[in-house]
Amino acid sequence: MARVVVTGGAGFIGSHLCDALMAQGHEVICVDNLYTGSKRNFEAHRQNARFEFIRHDVTQPLMLEADEIYHLACPASPVHYQFNPVKTVKTNVIGTINMLGVAKRVRARLLLASTSEVYGDPLQHPQKEEYWGNVNPIGPRSCYDEGKRIAETLTVNYHLQHRLNTKIIRIFNTYGPRMLFNDGRVVSNFIVQALRGEDITLYGDGTQTRSFCYVSDMVSGIMAAMVKKDFYGPVNLGNPNELSIAELAELVLELTGSGSKLVFRKLPADDPTRRRPDCTLAEQELGWTPKVDLREGLKKTIADFEARLKGGEKCPK
């Protein structure tokens, strides 16, 4: 079994990844500064000798030994990454340099969790990996979009110059248990508002589209990319089933039984109007396709939100 580092391992996707790695018997080191992560997310592993938590900011140097590094550290929702945009850029650039330096020193495999945001507001639909994107380099989202694009550049050049075994994945919209109540993303927003009986807030006219991948599917794709020999990416990971934001809102209302009403607000700057991955490469190279239906995944996510609210977890206004 491997010694595996997961940066951002206390976060939403990272903690589910830690769960899956622990289930396989690996030794897991979770590295997180707890800006958006939570110790609750790895509570089940606290007493396990194979699990270690290091509270650390990846923009600072880190010395450790590893066979594999899953580099997920960075706030992924606009609410959090725009709160301190300079820090977001530093996390993506300096943090990635630091983790690539660890991988170079110990000759570990490193997987970079990049994002569909590298495509910006795409002019190609659906988005394929060879598409270069349509990103505003000085817009309000650029700290994350361009930060991830630079992280990809660093990763591919460490691979070419230092012959590191690196992987690049591009994560599309992901949802599931452990999402933050206040992360500002559409699934969590709609569920919290519906459970509270508040108005459901849609930005724009509700016709903009997204594709939503359940977190267990995302984790299986991430792990498949890490173990695939002689494949370095980038590769899209997401669910290619596309629906409008208005359709998602109606589905959440149905599944929660909420009487909330839909209200419309102005679309934020540079918010993509369409987003859907072309996952042909992932299916061909990784043998990966998402399995969880949106309705099934939303039921599980809503149940998790309800349980956490009833358990007293704080839900910011």
RAGI-V820922 format. One record per pair of residues at least 12 apart in sequence whose ideal C-beta (glycine too) atoms are under 8 Angstrom apart, sorted by the first residue. I is the first residue (numbers start at 1). GAP is how many residues later the second one is. D is the distance in Angstrom with one decimal. If there is no record, write none. Layout:
BEGIN
i:I gap:GAP d:D
i:I gap:GAP d:D
END
This chain:
BEGIN
i:1 gap:23 d:7.3
i:1 gap:24 d:4.8
i:1 gap:25 d:5.0
i:1 gap:26 d:6.6
i:2 gap:24 d:5.1
i:2 gap:25 d:7.2
i:2 gap:65 d:4.1
i:2 gap:66 d:5.4
i:3 gap:23 d:7.4
i:3 gap:24 d:4.7
i:3 gap:26 d:7.2
i:3 gap:62 d:6.5
i:3 gap:63 d:5.3
i:3 gap:64 d:5.0
i:3 gap:65 d:7.7
i:4 gap:17 d:5.4
i:4 gap:22 d:4.9
i:4 gap:23 d:6.8
i:4 gap:24 d:5.3
i:4 gap:25 d:7.0
i:4 gap:62 d:6.6
i:4 gap:63 d:6.7
i:4 gap:64 d:4.7
i:4 gap:65 d:7.7
i:4 gap:66 d:7.0
i:5 gap:23 d:8.0
i:5 gap:24 d:4.7
i:5 gap:26 d:6.2
i:5 gap:59 d:6.5
i:5 gap:61 d:4.4
i:5 gap:63 d:7.2
i:5 gap:64 d:4.6
i:5 gap:65 d:7.0
i:5 gap:97 d:7.7
i:5 gap:103 d:7.8
i:6 gap:12 d:5.4
i:6 gap:15 d:7.2
i:6 gap:22 d:6.5
i:6 gap:23 d:7.2
i:6 gap:24 d:5.5
i:6 gap:25 d:6.9
i:6 gap:64 d:4.7
i:6 gap:66 d:6.5
i:7 gap:24 d:4.6
i:7 gap:25 d:7.2
i:7 gap:51 d:5.4
i:7 gap:62 d:7.2
i:7 gap:63 d:7.1
i:7 gap:64 d:5.1
i:7 gap:65 d:5.8
i:7 gap:66 d:3.8
i:7 gap:88 d:7.5
i:7 gap:92 d:6.2
i:8 gap:23 d:7.6
i:8 gap:24 d:5.9
i:8 gap:29 d:6.7
i:8 gap:63 d:7.7
i:8 gap:64 d:3.6
i:8 gap:65 d:3.8
i:8 gap:66 d:6.7
i:8 gap:105 d:7.6
i:9 gap:19 d:7.5
i:9 gap:20 d:7.9
i:9 gap:21 d:3.3
i:9 gap:22 d:6.2
i:9 gap:23 d:5.5
i:9 gap:28 d:7.4
i:9 gap:33 d:7.1
i:9 gap:44 d:7.8
i:9 gap:61 d:7.9
i:9 gap:63 d:7.2
i:10 gap:20 d:6.0
i:10 gap:22 d:3.8
i:10 gap:24 d:6.1
i:10 gap:27 d:3.0
i:10 gap:28 d:5.9
i:10 gap:29 d:6.5
i:10 gap:31 d:5.3
i:10 gap:32 d:6.1
i:10 gap:43 d:7.3
i:11 gap:21 d:6.7
i:11 gap:25 d:5.8
i:11 gap:26 d:4.2
i:11 gap:30 d:7.3
i:11 gap:61 d:6.8
i:11 gap:65 d:7.9
i:12 gap:24 d:7.9
i:12 gap:29 d:7.8
i:12 gap:64 d:7.8
i:12 gap:162 d:7.6
i:12 gap:164 d:7.6
i:12 gap:166 d:5.2
i:12 gap:167 d:5.4
i:12 gap:168 d:7.0
i:12 gap:171 d:7.8
i:12 gap:203 d:7.1
i:13 gap:59 d:6.3
i:13 gap:100 d:7.6
i:13 gap:158 d:7.3
i:13 gap:161 d:6.0
i:13 gap:202 d:6.1
i:13 gap:205 d:6.1
i:13 gap:206 d:7.0
i:13 gap:209 d:7.8
i:14 gap:16 d:7.4
i:14 gap:18 d:7.2
i:14 gap:23 d:7.0
i:14 gap:56 d:7.6
i:14 gap:58 d:4.6
i:14 gap:59 d:7.9
i:15 gap:15 d:7.9
i:15 gap:22 d:7.3
i:15 gap:26 d:3.6
i:15 gap:27 d:5.8
i:15 gap:163 d:6.0
i:16 gap:160 d:7.2
i:16 gap:162 d:7.0
i:16 gap:199 d:5.0
i:16 gap:200 d:6.9
i:16 gap:202 d:7.8
i:16 gap:203 d:5.1
i:17 gap:53 d:6.2
i:17 gap:55 d:7.2
i:17 gap:202 d:5.2
i:17 gap:205 d:6.2
i:17 gap:206 d:7.4
i:18 gap:12 d:5.6
i:18 gap:24 d:6.0
i:18 gap:27 d:7.0
i:18 gap:33 d:7.5
i:19 gap:25 d:7.4
i:19 gap:26 d:7.9
i:20 gap:199 d:5.1
i:20 gap:200 d:7.6
i:20 gap:203 d:6.4
i:21 gap:202 d:7.7
i:22 gap:23 d:5.8
i:22 gap:26 d:6.9
i:22 gap:28 d:6.6
i:22 gap:29 d:6.3
i:25 gap:25 d:7.5
i:26 gap:24 d:7.1
i:27 gap:23 d:4.8
i:27 gap:24 d:7.9
i:27 gap:25 d:7.9
i:28 gap:17 d:7.4
i:28 gap:22 d:6.4
i:28 gap:23 d:5.3
i:28 gap:24 d:7.3
i:29 gap:23 d:4.8
i:29 gap:24 d:7.9
i:29 gap:25 d:6.4
i:29 gap:35 d:6.5
i:29 gap:37 d:7.0
i:30 gap:12 d:5.9
i:30 gap:21 d:7.1
i:30 gap:22 d:7.0
i:30 gap:23 d:4.9
i:30 gap:24 d:7.1
i:31 gap:23 d:4.9
i:31 gap:25 d:5.3
i:31 gap:27 d:6.8
i:31 gap:31 d:6.9
i:31 gap:42 d:7.0
i:32 gap:21 d:7.5
i:32 gap:22 d:7.9
i:32 gap:23 d:6.8
i:32 gap:24 d:7.5
i:32 gap:41 d:7.0
i:33 gap:22 d:6.5
i:33 gap:23 d:6.4
i:33 gap:24 d:4.3
i:33 gap:25 d:7.6
i:33 gap:40 d:7.8
i:34 gap:21 d:6.3
i:35 gap:40 d:6.4
i:35 gap:45 d:7.3
i:36 gap:39 d:5.1
i:36 gap:40 d:8.0
i:36 gap:41 d:7.8
i:36 gap:44 d:5.4
i:36 gap:144 d:6.4
i:36 gap:147 d:7.3
i:39 gap:14 d:7.5
i:41 gap:137 d:5.6
i:57 gap:38 d:7.9
i:58 gap:13 d:7.9
i:58 gap:15 d:4.7
i:58 gap:33 d:6.5
i:58 gap:36 d:7.8
i:58 gap:37 d:3.6
i:58 gap:40 d:5.7
i:58 gap:41 d:6.2
i:59 gap:28 d:7.7
i:59 gap:31 d:4.9
i:59 gap:32 d:5.9
i:59 gap:35 d:4.7
i:59 gap:36 d:5.2
i:59 gap:39 d:7.1
i:60 gap:38 d:7.4
i:61 gap:37 d:5.7
i:61 gap:40 d:7.7
i:62 gap:36 d:6.2
i:62 gap:37 d:7.7
i:62 gap:40 d:6.4
i:63 gap:39 d:7.6
i:64 gap:38 d:6.6
i:65 gap:41 d:5.6
i:66 gap:36 d:7.0
i:66 gap:37 d:7.8
i:66 gap:40 d:6.1
i:66 gap:42 d:4.7
i:67 gap:41 d:5.7
i:67 gap:42 d:7.1
i:68 gap:40 d:6.0
i:68 gap:41 d:4.9
i:68 gap:42 d:7.7
i:68 gap:43 d:7.5
i:68 gap:158 d:6.2
i:69 gap:30 d:5.8
i:69 gap:33 d:6.6
i:69 gap:34 d:5.5
i:69 gap:39 d:5.3
i:69 gap:40 d:7.0
i:69 gap:41 d:4.4
i:69 gap:42 d:7.1
i:70 gap:41 d:5.1
i:70 gap:43 d:7.1
i:70 gap:152 d:6.9
i:70 gap:156 d:6.9
i:71 gap:24 d:7.7
i:71 gap:25 d:6.5
i:71 gap:28 d:4.8
i:71 gap:39 d:6.1
i:71 gap:40 d:6.5
i:71 gap:41 d:5.2
i:71 gap:42 d:6.3
i:72 gap:41 d:4.3
i:73 gap:18 d:6.4
i:73 gap:22 d:5.7
i:73 gap:26 d:7.9
i:74 gap:14 d:6.8
i:74 gap:17 d:4.8
i:74 gap:18 d:5.7
i:74 gap:21 d:7.1
i:74 gap:39 d:7.9
i:74 gap:70 d:7.5
i:74 gap:73 d:7.3
i:74 gap:74 d:7.7
i:75 gap:13 d:6.5
i:75 gap:16 d:7.7
i:75 gap:69 d:7.9
i:76 gap:39 d:7.0
i:76 gap:68 d:7.7
i:76 gap:95 d:7.9
i:77 gap:103 d:7.5
i:77 gap:106 d:4.1
i:77 gap:107 d:4.8
i:77 gap:108 d:5.0
i:78 gap:62 d:7.9
i:78 gap:63 d:6.5
i:78 gap:66 d:7.6
i:78 gap:106 d:5.5
i:78 gap:190 d:7.4
i:79 gap:103 d:6.8
i:79 gap:104 d:6.2
i:79 gap:105 d:3.2
i:80 gap:103 d:6.7
i:80 gap:104 d:7.3
i:81 gap:62 d:6.2
i:81 gap:63 d:4.5
i:82 gap:58 d:6.0
i:82 gap:59 d:7.4
i:82 gap:61 d:6.9
i:82 gap:62 d:7.9
i:85 gap:55 d:7.9
i:85 gap:57 d:8.0
i:85 gap:58 d:3.6
i:86 gap:57 d:7.3
i:88 gap:55 d:4.2
i:88 gap:56 d:5.6
i:88 gap:59 d:5.8
i:89 gap:54 d:5.0
i:89 gap:57 d:7.5
i:89 gap:58 d:4.8
i:91 gap:56 d:7.2
i:92 gap:52 d:7.4
i:92 gap:55 d:3.1
i:92 gap:56 d:5.8
i:92 gap:58 d:6.4
i:92 gap:59 d:4.8
i:93 gap:54 d:6.3
i:93 gap:57 d:5.3
i:93 gap:58 d:6.8
i:93 gap:61 d:7.3
i:96 gap:16 d:6.7
i:96 gap:54 d:7.8
i:96 gap:55 d:4.3
i:96 gap:58 d:5.2
i:96 gap:59 d:6.8
i:97 gap:57 d:6.2
i:100 gap:54 d:6.2
i:100 gap:55 d:6.7
i:100 gap:58 d:4.7
i:100 gap:64 d:7.1
i:100 gap:66 d:7.7
i:103 gap:55 d:7.5
i:103 gap:61 d:5.6
i:103 gap:63 d:7.4
i:104 gap:54 d:6.6
i:104 gap:58 d:5.4
i:104 gap:60 d:6.0
i:107 gap:57 d:7.7
i:109 gap:55 d:8.0
i:109 gap:56 d:4.4
i:109 gap:57 d:7.4
i:109 gap:58 d:7.2
i:109 gap:117 d:6.5
i:110 gap:45 d:7.2
i:110 gap:48 d:7.9
i:110 gap:54 d:6.5
i:110 gap:55 d:7.5
i:110 gap:56 d:5.1
i:110 gap:57 d:7.3
i:111 gap:55 d:7.4
i:111 gap:56 d:4.2
i:111 gap:57 d:7.7
i:111 gap:58 d:6.6
i:111 gap:111 d:6.9
i:111 gap:114 d:6.2
i:111 gap:115 d:5.0
i:112 gap:39 d:5.9
i:112 gap:40 d:6.7
i:112 gap:43 d:4.6
i:112 gap:54 d:6.8
i:112 gap:55 d:6.9
i:112 gap:56 d:5.0
i:112 gap:57 d:7.2
i:113 gap:56 d:6.0
i:113 gap:58 d:5.9
i:113 gap:109 d:7.3
i:114 gap:34 d:4.9
i:114 gap:37 d:6.4
i:114 gap:38 d:5.3
i:114 gap:54 d:5.5
i:114 gap:55 d:6.4
i:114 gap:56 d:4.9
i:114 gap:57 d:7.1
i:114 gap:120 d:6.5
i:115 gap:29 d:7.4
i:115 gap:30 d:7.8
i:115 gap:33 d:5.0
i:115 gap:55 d:6.0
i:115 gap:56 d:5.4
i:116 gap:54 d:5.6
i:116 gap:55 d:6.7
i:116 gap:56 d:4.4
i:116 gap:57 d:7.3
i:116 gap:120 d:7.3
i:116 gap:122 d:6.7
i:116 gap:159 d:6.1
i:116 gap:161 d:6.7
i:117 gap:18 d:7.9
i:117 gap:24 d:6.9
i:117 gap:27 d:5.9
i:117 gap:28 d:4.6
i:117 gap:31 d:6.2
i:118 gap:15 d:5.4
i:118 gap:17 d:7.1
i:118 gap:27 d:6.4
i:118 gap:30 d:5.4
i:118 gap:31 d:5.1
i:118 gap:34 d:6.8
i:118 gap:52 d:6.4
i:119 gap:12 d:6.1
i:119 gap:14 d:4.4
i:119 gap:15 d:7.0
i:119 gap:16 d:7.7
i:119 gap:153 d:7.8
i:119 gap:156 d:7.7
i:120 gap:13 d:4.8
i:120 gap:14 d:4.2
i:120 gap:15 d:3.6
i:120 gap:16 d:6.8
i:120 gap:25 d:6.1
i:120 gap:150 d:7.3
i:120 gap:152 d:6.9
i:121 gap:13 d:5.4
i:121 gap:149 d:6.3
i:121 gap:150 d:7.5
i:121 gap:151 d:4.5
i:121 gap:152 d:6.3
i:122 gap:12 d:5.8
i:122 gap:150 d:6.6
i:122 gap:152 d:6.7
i:122 gap:153 d:7.0
i:125 gap:149 d:5.3
i:125 gap:151 d:6.5
i:126 gap:114 d:6.6
i:126 gap:116 d:7.8
i:126 gap:150 d:4.2
i:126 gap:151 d:6.1
i:126 gap:152 d:4.4
i:127 gap:109 d:6.9
i:127 gap:148 d:7.4
i:127 gap:149 d:6.9
i:127 gap:150 d:5.9
i:127 gap:151 d:6.1
i:128 gap:108 d:7.6
i:128 gap:150 d:4.5
i:128 gap:152 d:7.7
i:128 gap:153 d:7.8
i:129 gap:41 d:7.3
i:129 gap:104 d:7.5
i:129 gap:105 d:5.2
i:129 gap:106 d:6.3
i:129 gap:107 d:6.0
i:129 gap:149 d:7.8
i:129 gap:152 d:5.8
i:133 gap:16 d:7.5
i:135 gap:14 d:7.0
i:136 gap:134 d:5.2
i:139 gap:130 d:6.1
i:139 gap:131 d:4.3
i:140 gap:128 d:7.5
i:140 gap:129 d:5.5
i:140 gap:130 d:6.4
i:141 gap:128 d:7.8
i:141 gap:129 d:5.0
i:141 gap:130 d:8.0
i:152 gap:16 d:5.6
i:152 gap:82 d:6.6
i:155 gap:13 d:5.6
i:156 gap:12 d:7.0
i:156 gap:76 d:7.6
i:159 gap:73 d:6.1
i:165 gap:67 d:7.9
i:166 gap:66 d:6.1
i:167 gap:58 d:5.0
i:167 gap:59 d:6.0
i:167 gap:61 d:7.7
i:167 gap:64 d:7.4
i:167 gap:65 d:5.9
i:167 gap:66 d:5.3
i:168 gap:64 d:6.9
i:168 gap:65 d:3.9
i:168 gap:66 d:4.0
i:168 gap:67 d:7.3
i:169 gap:52 d:7.2
i:169 gap:53 d:6.1
i:169 gap:56 d:5.2
i:169 gap:64 d:6.0
i:169 gap:65 d:6.9
i:169 gap:66 d:5.6
i:169 gap:67 d:7.9
i:169 gap:68 d:5.2
i:170 gap:63 d:7.9
i:170 gap:64 d:5.4
i:170 gap:65 d:6.9
i:170 gap:66 d:5.1
i:170 gap:67 d:6.7
i:170 gap:107 d:7.6
i:171 gap:47 d:6.6
i:171 gap:66 d:5.7
i:171 gap:67 d:7.0
i:172 gap:39 d:5.9
i:172 gap:41 d:6.0
i:172 gap:64 d:6.6
i:172 gap:65 d:6.7
i:172 gap:66 d:2.7
i:172 gap:67 d:7.2
i:172 gap:103 d:6.9
i:172 gap:104 d:7.9
i:172 gap:105 d:4.8
i:173 gap:12 d:7.6
i:173 gap:13 d:8.0
i:173 gap:14 d:7.8
i:173 gap:37 d:5.1
i:173 gap:38 d:6.3
i:173 gap:39 d:5.1
i:173 gap:40 d:6.6
i:173 gap:65 d:6.7
i:173 gap:102 d:7.0
i:174 gap:38 d:7.5
i:174 gap:39 d:5.0
i:174 gap:40 d:7.5
i:174 gap:41 d:5.7
i:174 gap:44 d:4.8
i:174 gap:64 d:7.5
i:175 gap:12 d:4.1
i:175 gap:13 d:7.6
i:175 gap:37 d:5.4
i:175 gap:38 d:7.5
i:175 gap:39 d:6.6
i:175 gap:40 d:6.8
i:175 gap:122 d:6.6
i:175 gap:123 d:7.6
i:175 gap:126 d:5.8
i:176 gap:38 d:5.4
i:176 gap:39 d:3.3
i:176 gap:40 d:7.0
i:176 gap:121 d:6.4
i:176 gap:124 d:6.9
i:176 gap:125 d:5.4
i:176 gap:128 d:7.7
i:177 gap:38 d:7.2
i:177 gap:123 d:6.5
i:177 gap:124 d:6.1
i:177 gap:127 d:3.6
i:178 gap:37 d:7.8
i:178 gap:126 d:7.1
i:179 gap:122 d:7.1
i:179 gap:126 d:7.9
i:181 gap:124 d:7.4
i:181 gap:127 d:7.8
i:181 gap:132 d:7.5
i:181 gap:133 d:7.8
i:181 gap:134 d:4.5
i:181 gap:135 d:6.5
i:182 gap:133 d:7.5
i:182 gap:134 d:4.4
i:186 gap:24 d:6.8
i:186 gap:59 d:6.1
i:186 gap:62 d:6.6
i:187 gap:25 d:6.6
i:187 gap:61 d:7.4
i:187 gap:65 d:7.8
i:187 gap:111 d:7.6
i:187 gap:114 d:6.8
i:188 gap:117 d:7.7
i:189 gap:12 d:6.6
i:190 gap:58 d:6.6
i:190 gap:59 d:5.6
i:190 gap:62 d:4.4
i:191 gap:61 d:5.9
i:191 gap:65 d:7.0
i:191 gap:107 d:7.9
i:191 gap:110 d:6.6
i:191 gap:111 d:5.7
i:191 gap:114 d:5.1
i:192 gap:113 d:6.8
i:192 gap:123 d:6.3
i:193 gap:67 d:6.0
i:194 gap:58 d:5.3
i:194 gap:59 d:5.9
i:194 gap:62 d:4.2
i:194 gap:64 d:3.8
i:194 gap:66 d:5.2
i:195 gap:61 d:6.0
i:195 gap:63 d:6.9
i:195 gap:107 d:7.6
i:195 gap:110 d:6.3
i:195 gap:111 d:6.4
i:195 gap:114 d:6.5
i:196 gap:119 d:7.9
i:197 gap:61 d:6.2
i:197 gap:62 d:6.5
i:197 gap:63 d:5.9
i:198 gap:62 d:6.1
i:199 gap:61 d:6.0
i:199 gap:62 d:5.4
i:199 gap:63 d:7.3
i:199 gap:64 d:4.5
i:200 gap:49 d:5.1
i:200 gap:52 d:7.4
i:200 gap:53 d:7.0
i:200 gap:60 d:5.0
i:200 gap:61 d:6.9
i:200 gap:62 d:5.0
i:200 gap:63 d:6.9
i:201 gap:62 d:5.8
i:201 gap:64 d:5.8
i:202 gap:43 d:5.8
i:202 gap:44 d:6.4
i:202 gap:47 d:6.1
i:202 gap:60 d:5.9
i:202 gap:61 d:7.1
i:202 gap:62 d:5.2
i:202 gap:63 d:7.1
i:203 gap:42 d:7.8
i:203 gap:61 d:7.6
i:203 gap:62 d:5.1
i:203 gap:63 d:6.8
i:203 gap:64 d:4.9
i:203 gap:65 d:6.1
i:203 gap:68 d:6.8
i:204 gap:41 d:7.4
i:204 gap:60 d:7.4
i:204 gap:62 d:7.7
i:204 gap:63 d:3.6
i:204 gap:67 d:7.2
i:204 gap:69 d:7.8
i:205 gap:41 d:8.0
i:205 gap:59 d:6.6
i:206 gap:38 d:6.1
i:206 gap:39 d:5.0
i:206 gap:40 d:3.3
i:206 gap:43 d:7.1
i:206 gap:56 d:7.4
i:206 gap:58 d:6.8
i:207 gap:37 d:5.4
i:207 gap:38 d:7.6
i:207 gap:39 d:6.7
i:208 gap:36 d:6.9
i:208 gap:37 d:5.6
i:208 gap:59 d:7.4
i:208 gap:63 d:7.3
i:208 gap:64 d:7.3
i:208 gap:65 d:4.7
i:208 gap:66 d:6.7
i:209 gap:33 d:5.0
i:209 gap:34 d:6.4
i:209 gap:35 d:5.3
i:209 gap:36 d:7.3
i:209 gap:64 d:7.6
i:209 gap:65 d:5.0
i:209 gap:66 d:6.6
i:209 gap:67 d:6.7
i:210 gap:32 d:7.3
i:210 gap:33 d:7.3
i:210 gap:35 d:6.7
i:210 gap:38 d:7.4
i:210 gap:65 d:5.2
i:210 gap:66 d:7.8
i:211 gap:27 d:5.6
i:211 gap:28 d:5.1
i:211 gap:29 d:5.9
i:211 gap:30 d:5.9
i:211 gap:31 d:4.9
i:211 gap:32 d:7.7
i:211 gap:64 d:6.5
i:211 gap:65 d:4.6
i:211 gap:66 d:6.3
i:212 gap:27 d:5.9
i:212 gap:29 d:7.9
i:212 gap:31 d:7.9
i:212 gap:36 d:7.4
i:212 gap:82 d:5.8
i:212 gap:85 d:7.4
i:213 gap:24 d:7.1
i:213 gap:25 d:4.7
i:213 gap:26 d:4.0
i:213 gap:77 d:5.5
i:214 gap:25 d:7.5
i:214 gap:76 d:7.0
i:214 gap:78 d:3.7
i:214 gap:80 d:7.8
i:214 gap:82 d:7.8
i:214 gap:83 d:3.7
i:214 gap:86 d:7.7
i:216 gap:76 d:6.4
i:217 gap:22 d:6.9
i:217 gap:73 d:4.0
i:217 gap:74 d:5.8
i:217 gap:75 d:5.4
i:218 gap:19 d:6.0
i:218 gap:20 d:7.8
i:220 gap:68 d:6.7
i:221 gap:16 d:4.1
i:221 gap:61 d:6.3
i:221 gap:65 d:6.7
i:221 gap:67 d:4.7
i:221 gap:69 d:7.7
i:222 gap:15 d:6.8
i:224 gap:58 d:8.0
i:224 gap:62 d:4.2
i:224 gap:63 d:6.9
i:224 gap:64 d:4.9
i:225 gap:12 d:7.4
i:225 gap:61 d:5.9
i:228 gap:57 d:6.4
i:228 gap:58 d:5.7
i:231 gap:54 d:5.2
i:231 gap:55 d:7.5
i:235 gap:46 d:5.3
i:235 gap:47 d:5.2
i:235 gap:50 d:6.7
i:235 gap:51 d:6.9
i:236 gap:41 d:4.0
i:236 gap:42 d:6.3
i:236 gap:43 d:5.5
i:236 gap:45 d:6.7
i:236 gap:46 d:6.1
i:237 gap:40 d:7.4
i:237 gap:42 d:7.4
i:237 gap:45 d:6.0
i:237 gap:51 d:7.5
i:238 gap:38 d:7.9
i:238 gap:39 d:3.9
i:238 gap:41 d:6.6
i:238 gap:52 d:7.6
i:239 gap:38 d:7.7
i:239 gap:51 d:4.5
i:239 gap:55 d:7.5
i:240 gap:36 d:5.9
i:240 gap:37 d:5.7
i:240 gap:38 d:7.1
i:240 gap:39 d:5.3
i:240 gap:50 d:8.0
i:241 gap:53 d:6.7
i:242 gap:32 d:7.8
i:242 gap:34 d:4.4
i:243 gap:51 d:7.5
i:246 gap:16 d:7.3
i:249 gap:13 d:5.9
i:251 gap:43 d:7.3
i:251 gap:44 d:6.9
i:251 gap:47 d:6.5
i:252 gap:46 d:6.7
i:252 gap:50 d:7.6
i:255 gap:40 d:7.2
i:255 gap:43 d:5.5
i:255 gap:44 d:6.0
i:255 gap:47 d:5.8
i:256 gap:46 d:5.9
END
